[in-house]
Amino acid sequence: MLNSATVTRDQPHFGWLTASRARTALWLIIVASVALRLFSALYQGNSVGVLPGIYDQVSYDGLARRLVQGFGFSFAEGHWPATRANEPTAHWSYLYTIYLAGVYLLSGFQPLIARVLQAVIVGILHPWLAWRLGKRIFGPAAGLLAAAFSAIYIYFFYYTGALITESFYIVSLLWSLDICLRIAASSGPATGTRSLRWRLWVELGVAIAVATLLRQLFLLVTPLLFLWLWWMLSRPAARMPAAEVRRTRLARFLGTRTLAGFFVTIAIVAAAIVPWTVRNYLAFGMLVPLNTNAGYVFYWANHPIYGTEFIGILPADGPSYADLLPPELLDMNEAALDQALLRRGLGFVADDPGRYVLLSISRAREYFKFWPSSDSSTISNLSRVGSFGLFLPFMLFGVILAVMRIRRRDSGLNRSGVVLLVIFMVAYTAMHLLTWTLIRYRLPVDAVLLLFAGYGVTDLAVRVYARREPASAARHEALSSSGRQG
């Protein structure tokens, strides 16, 4: 009998999970995923109302309509955060606005069509990518569970029905992680072909470009993905002296193929960003690489109004975010104001670094919130408790289990894959704790944590099976003995 403490990716307990059964199960999960997201899309309907946590869809809808009408990226009236009427804006994702405008151009101003199309695309791709990542890192059973959890996670199908970037962004993020694993797996001399490796580098560039155009924050994560890839692609042979290891890593990194691969990926990402940099320069007369939101975010997130206790959304009976903007800066255009606010926000940190540390620590409460709250709507409370609150124990168990077993060669884990996921989660969480924090911004981390939840539940199933197996064998032996005595 297999010891329940040694879980591998090829457990005899899951011998029934053949390739055909796994494929059937995955299709059923995808059908459920699409159905739940279609339900969310239909529930939110053909109007663009203000539902909890998705107010940004009002902005994207208005911006897409203006784009279709030939007014470019602008609003007819003054708009959040401080954009004046008929003046250019770069605050919002260009790529998502173009997606929405494309649907409107073909179908008329029908938000429901955009919701349904998004529900089908994300409903298929999200669980499929969760399956691919979970299978590669933790094994087929854990991969299927991760796909199932991703399909039914309330936050995910609720936000997929909304006209905001979250769902496409999470898919592109998981896609980027999956490609990194495939590049690392194809790096050996006996694996893959040269053409395959080039296609993977190109695919990685496209995935990172999509994620960045949906949310420019992903550019801060990209160097960590590259660092992990460098580490994987420059691995020397086992049992090599330390000095030789360093020389081998450097030589392999400087190899033409590896450097060229990084160059191809970076060139594709740059090619996706540069046109918008040129557009922003023409619109604002200053260098803005992509979006104008980092300064606003950092300024509001660290404003002295919070003291040392961060508040996710300012209360309605107090000053608004617009009230916090310095009046002497309001004559600036959107881009200039963004940069001025960034300098002010950095000034808050320099003036009182101790307060900034305590304020950043306090943001953890909002970021990891899983309990119901009296100041939240019924939808928000149900989503929070029924998704993050329900799965958090399994997420934590899976993370702890994987980290504890990462050094064991018989663990069956893709150990470098676990490292990649942990690096992403830690870095992404740190970025939001140091800047702006809302539960919605944690969802990309939730998508990765559900992979660990699949691993944790798989391990629990193995433990239960291992405990029941000897009892079942004892009963069988007792029945056999009584039959022989009779």
GIZIWO-V726500 format. One record per backbone hydrogen bond with DSSP energy under -1.0 kcal/mol. CO is the residue of the C=O (numbers start at 1). NH is the residue of the N-H. E is the energy in kcal/mol with one decimal. If there is no record, write none. Layout:
BEGIN
{{CO:NH:E} {CO:NH:E}}
END
This chain:
BEGIN
{{3:6:-1.8} {11:14:-1.3} {12:15:-1.7} {14:17:-1.7} {16:18:-2.1} {18:22:-2.7} {19:23:-2.2} {20:24:-2.2} {21:25:-2.8} {22:26:-2.5} {23:27:-2.1} {24:28:-2.1} {25:29:-2.3} {26:30:-2.5} {27:31:-2.4} {28:32:-2.2} {29:33:-2.6} {30:34:-2.7} {31:35:-2.4} {32:36:-2.5} {33:37:-1.9} {34:38:-2.6} {35:39:-2.2} {36:40:-1.9} {37:41:-2.3} {38:42:-2.9} {39:43:-2.5} {40:44:-2.1} {41:45:-1.5} {51:54:-1.7} {54:57:-1.7} {55:58:-2.0} {56:60:-2.3} {57:61:-2.4} {58:62:-2.2} {59:63:-2.7} {60:64:-2.5} {61:65:-2.2} {62:66:-1.9} {63:67:-2.0} {64:68:-2.3} {65:69:-2.0} {66:71:-2.7} {67:70:-1.1} {72:74:-1.6} {73:89:-2.2} {75:86:-3.7} {79:83:-2.4} {83:79:-2.9} {84:87:-1.7} {90:292:-1.5} {93:97:-1.7} {94:98:-2.3} {95:99:-2.2} {96:100:-2.5} {97:101:-2.8} {98:102:-2.6} {99:103:-1.9} {100:104:-2.3} {101:105:-2.5} {102:106:-1.5} {103:107:-2.5} {104:108:-2.1} {108:110:-2.4} {110:114:-1.2} {111:115:-2.3} {112:116:-2.8} {113:117:-2.6} {114:118:-2.0} {115:119:-2.6} {116:120:-2.2} {117:121:-2.4} {118:122:-2.7} {119:123:-2.1} {120:124:-1.5} {121:125:-2.5} {122:126:-2.5} {124:128:-1.3} {125:129:-2.6} {126:130:-2.2} {127:131:-2.4} {128:132:-2.2} {129:133:-2.7} {130:134:-2.8} {131:135:-2.8} {132:136:-2.1} {133:137:-2.1} {134:138:-2.9} {134:139:-1.1} {137:414:-2.3} {139:143:-2.2} {140:144:-2.4} {141:145:-2.1} {142:146:-2.5} {143:147:-2.2} {144:148:-2.5} {145:149:-3.0} {146:150:-2.2} {147:151:-1.7} {148:152:-1.8} {149:153:-1.2} {153:157:-1.8} {154:158:-2.4} {155:159:-2.4} {156:160:-1.7} {159:162:-1.2} {162:164:-1.7} {165:169:-2.6} {166:170:-2.6} {167:171:-2.0} {168:172:-2.3} {169:173:-2.1} {170:174:-2.5} {171:175:-2.4} {172:176:-2.0} {173:177:-2.1} {174:178:-2.4} {175:179:-2.3} {176:180:-2.1} {177:181:-1.9} {178:182:-1.9} {179:183:-2.9} {180:184:-2.3} {181:185:-2.1} {182:186:-1.5} {184:187:-1.0} {188:191:-1.3} {193:197:-2.3} {194:198:-2.1} {195:199:-2.2} {196:200:-2.1} {197:201:-2.0} {198:202:-2.3} {199:203:-2.8} {200:204:-2.6} {201:205:-2.0} {202:206:-2.1} {203:207:-2.6} {204:208:-2.7} {205:209:-2.2} {206:210:-2.5} {207:211:-2.4} {208:212:-2.6} {209:213:-2.5} {210:214:-1.4} {211:215:-2.3} {215:218:-2.1} {216:219:-1.9} {217:220:-1.9} {218:222:-1.7} {221:224:-1.1} {221:225:-1.5} {222:226:-2.4} {223:227:-2.4} {224:228:-2.3} {225:229:-2.4} {226:230:-3.0} {227:231:-2.2} {228:232:-2.3} {229:233:-3.1} {230:234:-1.5} {241:245:-2.5} {242:246:-2.0} {243:247:-1.9} {244:248:-2.7} {245:249:-2.6} {246:250:-2.1} {247:251:-2.4} {248:252:-2.6} {249:253:-2.4} {250:254:-2.3} {255:259:-2.4} {256:260:-2.5} {257:261:-2.0} {258:262:-2.1} {259:263:-2.4} {260:264:-2.5} {261:265:-2.1} {262:266:-2.7} {263:267:-2.7} {264:268:-2.0} {265:269:-2.1} {266:270:-2.7} {267:271:-2.4} {268:272:-1.4} {269:273:-1.4} {270:274:-3.0} {273:276:-1.1} {273:277:-1.6} {274:278:-2.5} {275:279:-2.2} {276:280:-2.5} {277:281:-2.1} {278:282:-2.3} {279:283:-2.1} {280:284:-3.0} {281:285:-2.2} {293:297:-2.4} {294:298:-2.5} {295:299:-2.3} {296:300:-2.6} {297:301:-2.5} {298:302:-1.1} {300:303:-1.0} {303:306:-1.8} {304:307:-1.1} {306:309:-1.9} {315:318:-1.4} {322:325:-1.2} {326:329:-2.0} {327:330:-1.2} {329:332:-1.8} {333:337:-2.6} {334:338:-2.0} {335:339:-2.0} {336:340:-2.2} {337:341:-2.7} {338:342:-1.8} {339:343:-1.8} {340:344:-2.1} {341:345:-2.9} {342:346:-2.5} {343:347:-1.8} {344:348:-1.9} {345:349:-1.5} {346:350:-2.4} {347:351:-2.6} {348:352:-1.4} {352:356:-1.7} {353:357:-2.1} {354:358:-2.2} {355:359:-2.9} {356:360:-2.5} {357:361:-2.2} {358:362:-2.1} {359:363:-1.1} {361:364:-1.5} {362:365:-1.1} {363:367:-2.5} {364:368:-2.6} {373:376:-1.4} {377:381:-2.4} {378:382:-2.6} {379:383:-2.5} {380:384:-2.5} {381:385:-2.5} {382:386:-2.4} {384:389:-2.5} {387:391:-2.5} {388:392:-2.0} {391:395:-2.5} {392:396:-2.8} {393:397:-2.2} {394:398:-2.4} {395:399:-2.3} {396:400:-2.7} {397:401:-2.5} {398:402:-2.5} {399:403:-2.6} {400:404:-2.3} {401:405:-1.7} {405:408:-1.5} {408:411:-1.4} {413:415:-1.4} {414:418:-2.0} {415:419:-2.0} {416:420:-2.1} {417:421:-2.2} {418:422:-2.5} {419:423:-2.8} {420:424:-2.2} {421:425:-2.5} {422:426:-2.7} {423:427:-2.4} {424:428:-2.9} {425:429:-2.3} {426:430:-2.4} {427:431:-2.3} {428:432:-1.4} {429:433:-2.4} {430:434:-1.8} {439:442:-1.7} {442:445:-1.1} {442:446:-1.9} {443:447:-2.2} {444:448:-1.1} {445:449:-2.9} {446:450:-2.1} {448:451:-1.1} {448:452:-1.1} {449:453:-2.2} {450:454:-2.0} {451:455:-1.5} {452:456:-2.8} {453:457:-2.7} {454:458:-1.9} {455:459:-2.2} {456:460:-2.2} {457:461:-2.4} {458:462:-2.1} {459:463:-2.4} {460:464:-2.5} {461:465:-2.5} {462:466:-2.6} {463:467:-1.7} {464:468:-2.1} {465:469:-2.1} {468:472:-2.6} {469:473:-2.3} {470:474:-2.2} {471:475:-2.2} {472:476:-2.1} {473:477:-2.2} {474:478:-2.3} {475:479:-2.5} {476:480:-2.2} {477:481:-2.4} {478:482:-2.5} {479:483:-2.0} {480:484:-2.1} {481:485:-2.3} {482:486:-2.0}}
END
